[in-house]
Amino acid sequence: MGKETSNTVRIRKATVKDVPYIYQIGTLCFSDAWLENTICDDLEKPHSEYFIVEIQNIIVGYSCFWYILDEAQLVNIGVHPDYRRKGIGELLLKEGIAEAIKKKMKTLFLEVRVTNLPAQALYRKYGLKVVSLRKNVYSSPMEDGYIMTCKL
Ligand SMILES: CC(C)(COP(=O)(O)OP(=O)(O)OC[C@H]1O[C@@H](n2cnc3c(N)ncnc32)[C@H](O)[C@@H]1OP(=O)(O)O)[C@@H](O)C(=O)NCCC(=O)NCCS
C-alpha cells in the first residue's frame, strides 16, 4: 500500500501500531506534543489520516491531516531532527495534499507559530499564504500563530 520513493524511503498511511513511534517523534518536535492516547484516539477518527515516512523501516517523520467537508487541515507534521533537510517534510506535505485532492477537498489550511520559519518556508513552497494571525494561540512558550491557506 505504501509508495517507494527510492530503495530505502517509503511513505504510507499509519496504523495504531505506529503510534508509539509517532509519539516519540512528536516529543522531539513539539514542546506541547500530543500524548499517545490522544494520537491513538485521533488516528481512529474517520476524518483523520496519518502518514509516516520510513527509512529502512525506521519511522523518521509523520503528518496528520483532517479532511472535513471540503476543507483539509494539516494538524501536525514532524521530522526526526537527525533526518531534517532531506525532503521528508516535503514528501509528507505532498502526500497529504494528494490525498486531499483525491477526496475532493477545495482548500488546505494550517496554523503555525510565527517564529517557526522552517515550517513556514516549507508551506510557502507549496503555495500556502498567511491569511490571518491568532493571538497567543500557542503555549509553552505562549506565542501567536499564523493561519496559512491555499486552494487545491
Ligand atoms: C518543518 C519540518 C517538518 C520540515 O521538515 P524537513 O524534512 O526538514 O523539510 P524538507 O527537507 O522537506 O524541506 C522542504 C522545504 O522546507 C523549507 N525548509 C525546511 N527546513 C528549513 C529550514 N531549516 N530553514 C529554511 N527552510 C526550510 C525549504 O523551503 C525546503 O525546501 P528546499 O530544501 O528546496 O530549500 C521540520 O523542520 C520539523 O519537523 N520541524 C519541527 C516540527 C514542526 O515545526 N512542525 C511544523 C508545525 S506547524
PDBQT file of the ligand as one rigid body, heavy atoms in Angstrom, charges set to zero:
ROOT
HETATM    1  C1  LIG A 201       9.159  21.787   9.381  1.00  0.00    +0.000 C 
HETATM    2  C2  LIG A 201       9.739  20.383   9.170  1.00  0.00    +0.000 C 
HETATM    3  C3  LIG A 201       8.595  19.363   9.188  1.00  0.00    +0.000 C 
HETATM    4  C4  LIG A 201      10.435  20.356   7.777  1.00  0.00    +0.000 C 
HETATM    5  O1  LIG A 201      10.849  19.021   7.531  1.00  0.00    +0.000 OA
HETATM    6  P1  LIG A 201      12.126  18.696   6.636  1.00  0.00    +0.000 P 
HETATM    7  O2  LIG A 201      12.074  17.256   6.308  1.00  0.00    +0.000 OA
HETATM    8  O3  LIG A 201      13.357  19.169   7.321  1.00  0.00    +0.000 OA
HETATM    9  O4  LIG A 201      11.856  19.607   5.366  1.00  0.00    +0.000 OA
HETATM   10  P2  LIG A 201      12.342  19.330   3.874  1.00  0.00    +0.000 P 
HETATM   11  O5  LIG A 201      13.737  18.822   3.862  1.00  0.00    +0.000 OA
HETATM   12  O6  LIG A 201      11.324  18.532   3.154  1.00  0.00    +0.000 OA
HETATM   13  O7  LIG A 201      12.360  20.811   3.288  1.00  0.00    +0.000 OA
HETATM   14  C5  LIG A 201      11.407  21.245   2.321  1.00  0.00    +0.000 C 
HETATM   15  C6  LIG A 201      11.440  22.757   2.252  1.00  0.00    +0.000 C 
HETATM   16  O8  LIG A 201      11.092  23.314   3.519  1.00  0.00    +0.000 OA
HETATM   17  C7  LIG A 201      11.852  24.501   3.752  1.00  0.00    +0.000 C 
HETATM   18  N1  LIG A 201      12.699  24.279   4.921  1.00  0.00    +0.000 N 
HETATM   19  C8  LIG A 201      12.775  23.154   5.676  1.00  0.00    +0.000 A 
HETATM   20  N2  LIG A 201      13.609  23.345   6.713  1.00  0.00    +0.000 NA
HETATM   21  C9  LIG A 201      14.068  24.599   6.604  1.00  0.00    +0.000 A 
HETATM   22  C10 LIG A 201      14.968  25.368   7.383  1.00  0.00    +0.000 A 
HETATM   23  N3  LIG A 201      15.581  24.880   8.491  1.00  0.00    +0.000 N 
HETATM   24  N4  LIG A 201      15.214  26.651   7.007  1.00  0.00    +0.000 NA
HETATM   25  C11 LIG A 201      14.646  27.165   5.907  1.00  0.00    +0.000 A 
HETATM   26  N5  LIG A 201      13.768  26.474   5.110  1.00  0.00    +0.000 NA
HETATM   27  C12 LIG A 201      13.496  25.212   5.462  1.00  0.00    +0.000 A 
HETATM   28  C13 LIG A 201      12.661  24.734   2.490  1.00  0.00    +0.000 C 
HETATM   29  O9  LIG A 201      11.863  25.535   1.642  1.00  0.00    +0.000 OA
HETATM   30  C14 LIG A 201      12.802  23.340   1.931  1.00  0.00    +0.000 C 
HETATM   31  O10 LIG A 201      12.964  23.320   0.562  1.00  0.00    +0.000 OA
HETATM   32  P3  LIG A 201      14.467  23.365  -0.054  1.00  0.00    +0.000 P 
HETATM   33  O11 LIG A 201      15.165  22.166   0.511  1.00  0.00    +0.000 OA
HETATM   34  O12 LIG A 201      14.236  23.308  -1.527  1.00  0.00    +0.000 OA
HETATM   35  O13 LIG A 201      15.081  24.647   0.426  1.00  0.00    +0.000 OA
HETATM   36  C15 LIG A 201      10.815  20.041  10.248  1.00  0.00    +0.000 C 
HETATM   37  O14 LIG A 201      11.703  21.133  10.359  1.00  0.00    +0.000 OA
HETATM   38  C16 LIG A 201      10.251  19.737  11.619  1.00  0.00    +0.000 C 
HETATM   39  O15 LIG A 201       9.893  18.608  11.938  1.00  0.00    +0.000 OA
HETATM   40  N6  LIG A 201      10.186  20.753  12.497  1.00  0.00    +0.000 N 
HETATM   41  C17 LIG A 201       9.696  20.559  13.871  1.00  0.00    +0.000 C 
HETATM   42  C18 LIG A 201       8.210  20.334  13.888  1.00  0.00    +0.000 C 
HETATM   43  C19 LIG A 201       7.452  21.496  13.282  1.00  0.00    +0.000 C 
HETATM   44  O16 LIG A 201       7.782  22.659  13.486  1.00  0.00    +0.000 OA
HETATM   45  N7  LIG A 201       6.370  21.179  12.573  1.00  0.00    +0.000 N 
HETATM   46  C20 LIG A 201       5.506  22.171  11.962  1.00  0.00    +0.000 C 
HETATM   47  C21 LIG A 201       4.482  22.610  12.907  1.00  0.00    +0.000 C 
HETATM   48  S1  LIG A 201       3.358  23.781  12.164  1.00  0.00    +0.000 SA
ENDROOT
TORSDOF 0
